[in-house]
Amino acid sequence: MPEEPSHPEVRDAVKRLCKDFPDKYWRDKDRAKAYPGEFVQALTDAGYLSVLIPEAYDGAGMDLGAACAVLEEIQRSGANGAACHAQMYTMGTLLRHGNDAQKQKYLPQIASGALRLQAFGVTEPSSGTDTTRIKTRALRDGDHYVVSGQKVFISRVEHSDLMLLLVRTTPRDEVDKPTRGMSVLLVDLREAVGNGLTVRPLETMLNHATTELFIDQLRVPVDNLIGEEGKGFAYILDGMNAERILIAAECIGDARWFIDHATRYAGEREVFGSPIGKNQGIQFPIARAHVQTEAAALMVDKACRLFDGDEACGSEANMAKLLAADASWAAADMCLQTHGGYGFTIEYDVERKFRETRLYQVAPISTNLILSNIATHVLGLPKSF
Ligand SMILES: Cc1cc2nc3c(=O)[nH]c(=O)nc-3n(C[C@H](O)[C@H](O)[C@H](O)COP(=O)(O)OP(=O)(O)OC[C@H]3O[C@@H](n4cnc5c(N)ncnc54)[C@H](O)[C@@H]3O)c2cc1C
């Protein structure tokens, strides 16, 4: 007997909510490159974006398994949780490293949805994956930092009130380790935009509300420094396990959507006088995608259990992300192939989900960087960079 999925009551409720946002809703938003604000509001009102915020700060205080269940079901319904998934986990940096005043000030409002903290600015045009080479610089001026620099691919900034920004507070060549000398600032976007921060939407192959940021002498109060100056890289790394596991759960949801749709279509579409699904050339790729997805889901569950048990889970989070992203991408390709020409038409939604799930080979961390981490940290092979 297959193991029952965790948090069945959460899954059922999310499925019901997603029924109010049918495929046409997502298709229209995708075509217009519009933000699915109504969906995000419905999730917020139902409390699903605050599941990870402790009850002491008015959140639901649930575990990562519950958050995974929410995101997996969203993706499996055909929706795209990327519009707001970061509202679930970006606050983790504030929760773990912020001071009491910051937590009291922001977390209850993030939990209620009065404030959105679903933007984080790490990536820069000239540094890419090599985060320690970021150039965005924050210089101390009395009780403010003055920040200048540039960021790229920063998502949801236009739909967020707050943003976590990774900056250099000490130049790379003045610290003993390149990972030191970076800091995390909480930027109030309601004040910053137009006062040192310019946000320029970036057109991409998917509807992801991603932007470029141009930062010129932006003043951020020192009170908005999260944790200690110079330790920001460690704080960002610290939040990555949750992000990777949650995105892996989304990939599992995507993969299951592709498998559901391919199976249904293969059973219905008749060519040469019988359903195409009768041919093993169609059956086997669907079966293989199912096998690959179930195996990946086991690793996502393992990473999640370790995380919820406060155990080290860096490698498992990486492996879960890699396996789940590979499973969803393989399932996407299989589903498109199963649909033949109709897979390319907009009304079947396969091409939209195909574009959406492709992202997870690259973001939030690319497949190569995960393999490099496993090779050097788990297997002890020499580092190539
Ligand atoms: C739609 C979208 C949304 C995003 N949202 C955010 C966001 O909200 N906030 C944020 O900070 N960032 C965001 N990102 C950025 C994302 O995290 C980066 O794109 C990703 O980390 C890769 O960085 P890069 O694009 O600069 O690629 P590069 O670092 O230039 O790498 C290019 C390719 O080379 C490979 N590569 C690089 N170095 C090595 C090596 N040593 N060995 C082998 N292969 C290597 C990479 O794996 C990649 O495939 C987003 C990106 C996209 C596309």
The ligand as a Gaussian input file, in Angstrom:
#p B3LYP/6-31G(d) Opt

LIG

0 1
 C       12.605000      33.742000     -12.974000
 C       13.730000      33.905000     -12.001000
 C       13.446000      34.353000     -10.719000
 C       14.479000      34.554000      -9.808000
 N       14.200000      35.105000      -8.568000
 C       15.231000      35.478000      -7.763000
 C       14.987000      36.226000      -6.565000
 O       13.825000      36.503000      -6.198000
 N       16.047000      36.651000      -5.824000
 C       17.337000      36.377000      -6.184000
 O       18.247000      36.796000      -5.473000
 N       17.615000      35.670000      -7.308000
 C       16.591000      35.220000      -8.107000
 N       16.846000      34.525000      -9.264000
 C       18.243000      34.297000      -9.658000
 C       18.655000      32.837000      -9.636000
 O       18.833000      32.407000      -8.314000
 C       19.942000      32.772000     -10.489000
 O       19.532000      32.947000     -11.838000
 C       20.661000      31.508000     -10.324000
 O       21.165000      31.438000      -9.012000
 C       21.838000      31.395000     -11.316000
 O       22.569000      32.588000     -11.376000
 P       22.882000      33.258000     -12.799000
 O       21.595000      33.379000     -13.516000
 O       23.668000      34.498000     -12.614000
 O       23.747000      32.172000     -13.545000
 P       25.349000      32.064000     -13.604000
 O       25.929000      32.090000     -12.234000
 O       25.845000      33.050000     -14.595000
 O       25.502000      30.599000     -14.194000
 C       25.170000      30.284000     -15.563000
 C       25.205000      28.779000     -15.727000
 O       26.535000      28.330000     -15.464000
 C       26.517000      27.346000     -14.454000
 N       27.715000      27.509000     -13.611000
 C       28.169000      28.633000     -12.999000
 N       29.299000      28.364000     -12.333000
 C       29.559000      27.047000     -12.498000
 C       30.589000      26.154000     -12.055000
 N       31.572000      26.585000     -11.257000
 N       30.527000      24.863000     -12.424000
 C       29.547000      24.409000     -13.230000
 N       28.540000      25.196000     -13.694000
 C       28.564000      26.499000     -13.322000
 C       25.251000      27.573000     -13.653000
 O       24.832000      26.371000     -13.058000
 C       24.292000      28.073000     -14.731000
 O       23.665000      26.973000     -15.341000
 C       15.821000      34.254000     -10.174000
 C       16.086000      33.765000     -11.461000
 C       15.067000      33.592000     -12.369000
 C       15.401000      33.111000     -13.753000

